[in-house]
Amino acid sequence: MKRTTWLTLIIAFFLSLAAANPGAAQEYPPDMPNDNAVNAIAKQLYCPVCENVPLDVCPTQACAQWRELIREKLSQGWSEEQIKTYFVEQYGDRVLATPPPRGINWLVYIIPPVAILAGAFILFKAFQSWKQSEPDRTIQGTTAEPPTDEPPDDYISRLEEELRQR
Amino acid sequence: MLTNIGYGALIITFLVSIYGIIAAVYGVRKNSPSWVESARNAMLLTFPLITITALSIIFLLVTDHYEVQYVSSVTSRSMPMYLKITALWGGQAGSLIFWSWLMSAFASAVTLRNWSRDKEFLPWVIVVSLVTLAFFLGLSIFFENPFVRFWQTPTGQIITRMIPPAGAVPFVPPDGQGLNPLLRHPGMIIHPPMLYLGFVSFVIPYAFAIAALVTGRTDDRWIRVTRRWTLVAWLFLSLGLVLGGRWAYDVLGWGGYWGWDPVEIAAFMPWLTGTAFLHSVMIQEKRGMLKHWNMVLIILTYDLVIFGTFLTRSGVLSSVHAFAQSAIGPAFFAFIGITFITSLALVLNRWNDLKAETHMTSVFSREALFLLNNLLFMGILVVCFWGVIFPLISELFTGQKVTVGPVFYERATGPLFAGLLFLMGIAPLAAWRHSTAKTLGRAMLRPFFASLVIVAAVIISGIRNPAAILGFWLSAFVASVTLYEFWRGVLVRHRNKGESFPAALWRLAGRNRRRYGGYIIHLGVVLMAIGIIGLELFQTETQGTIPQGGQMTLGDYVITFDSLSNFDTPDGRNVARAVVSVYKDGDLVGDLYPRRDFYYESQQPMTIPGVRSTMEDDFYVLLVDWQPISTAGATFKIYHNPLVNWLWLGGFIFTLGTLVAAWPDHERKTAQVRREKSAYATAKTG
């Protein structure tokens, strides 16, 4: 988007903040889409100027006007997807709640699972190597009981042991 | 005058910190206890000095010194006294001073402890604390000076300077801009201090960790010394997060408590690594393993604390340009980079000293399950960190800003949180060192069947959402396991020692408060999970415009719009306040007063909900809009938030558990068991 458009948008936003006080609750004719229908879409969009505020809860007048815009488009028979696309075209990808999965944005979805799987793999490998070196018990403690001798009902002694070790 | 005193004290504190760092390092090099003692005195001196600075700001705030830019930006004449005081942390410059003040208090308290057993740590703990303190003081002095004043130059221009140019005269605005209305809430009085206390107290275990690395005393002494500090830090951070959630719920007017906003996540990230650390240090204490990992965790926590402080106040996340333009952005970036790399270099340097004394013997042992817990916490951290910084990366490479909203975080972390709950259920049943699938399965049996009863009740009550059923089952399972652990311990004492049940419970918990405090924390988490499941999966909402006397329905509830009044208040607000009656199943259950405050000073509207709160649900009404002239109609948004109060109750139990675990007691000789063992191992291998 061009710089001037942004500027106009931001100025309009702050002007609308100033005018935010006298709100105008309107009753709509029954054939107009109701607030719930509007919010269902607004919930999926983000205020194009505030940081991280969903459009359905943004208290500013600018956002109220955007919600009216959604209502208008709905009454003209636009679908949810069409309205979302319209907002993206007007204000950029930032109005969407999550980055659209294309180009560099794939990274946002790929990195976390890859990192977690890598962590799990490292942990798995570590477990394997520990298991292999398991017979190495010589330096194991003078205090702990040999694990293989643990009787099934050793809860009392185990509890005592654990409480003692703190 | 007062600005000069405050600023002067700030500069002296900075110089004293620098001196302390040099004296400590020199004292170690020359092996001179008197230099180290001098460094310690410098550390202690920073506290009274920075107190002078902080009190100067508070005095300027409460006495309406609007010629000071900071005072003018966060207070106004109409604000009550308590808000003027809390305005100390209402803006960036004041917050940084507040941070330094707390940091100095904590570090001074640490230097006052008994060091006879840990003399070699002392100079390095001082160095780390003072480097951190000096960094924040430096930010205040060079970039975010809270004492800068307004001046009018001979040409009539208004400028802000600490030292005025020749010919300039002081300029005093008639009134200040006032505190951001969002911050004028009791929650804001206590939430930031809690968070900051959590932040600064995590510096202490980090300082000890670095001291251990530098001195080469890498046994678990540093962990034992800082165990309580870590718990206290964690308690404050947890409280800060819960109170922040409560504040959002009460003030932000979107029916939720957590919006996955970068600022919230910034405070959550050190909590994640801190929680992982709390668990994994136990493996080191009991088994002498994971020494590298614990170092990495505390280093991460420290740098995330610095990162969090930076994000919370600077607003740099709004855009990469904001980051480049803000003076403190690069400074923070450099400090985080330097401390992180230096710390990791120290870990690498001591790599061989930090080798594990024993090996993992079973994948079902408690230490193995704790490792899985660490993996899940790290997974959540990666999701959070990546989600927070990705918009910046995207903007940097494509010029296009994107939003990473709650949907992303919820989907990515939901399964990880579920995994953590599950581990919380089985880990307490697993023995240290050795557990088999068989013994663990047998231990799980009874709690597992108990939890199935709850699941049956949930299904009978008509809930069919699979995520909810899984969530409730996990909560029930963890609760059963935890209560079963208490019950078994109490029963043993009752049988063996003939103690009454309450006495047995009291003494059992007293024997190992960390263990049983931890279990109480787990119960708190379960309650919080129930609240979160209720709100996340069963929240319903509706919005509509109704005339006076009209009705709106949501589920079993009906509201009627009775009246609306619109008036100005002496503190500069225009308030529109609606009266609605709430009916549940046809019976009147009470009146609610949702309102909308408009702050003239900042031209900012605030939506304050009217809430009817029970353990079953919250009925949350917002006044979205109204007709100003006739007051004939108004738009309301109503949320039905089932079970949300369990979240706050859970937070309370959680705090209680942490207090039980962290309450001071004398160090017992039995705590040495593993240390002797490790000494034995060292003797044998060395």
Interface residues (C-beta under 8 A of the other chain):
Chain A: L17 A18 A20 N21 P22 G23 A24 A25 Q26 E27 Y28 N34 D35 N36 N39 Y46 E51 N52 P54 V57 P59 T60 A64 G92 D93 R94 V95 L96 A97 T98 P99 P100 G103 I104 N105 L107 V108 I111 P112 A115 I116 G119 A120 L123 A126 F127 W130 K131 S133 E134 D136 I139 Q140 G141 T142 T143 A144 P147 T148 E150 P152 Y155 I156 R158 L159 E162 L163 R164 Q165 R166
Chain B: G253 W254 G255 G259 D261 P262 K286 L317 S318 E357 T358 H359 M360 T361 S362 V363 A368 L371 L372 L375 M378 G379 V382 V383 W386 G387 F390 P391 I393 S394 F397 T398 Q400 K401 V402 T403 V404 G405 P406 V407 F408 A412 L416 A431 W432 R433 H434 T439 R442 R488 G489 V492 N496 R511 N512 R514 R515 E541 T542 Q543 G544 T545 P547 N574 R596 F598 Q603 Q604 P605 M606 T607 V624 D625 W626 Q627 P628 G633 A634 T635 K637 R668 T670 A671 V673 R674 E676 K677 Y680 A681 K684 T685
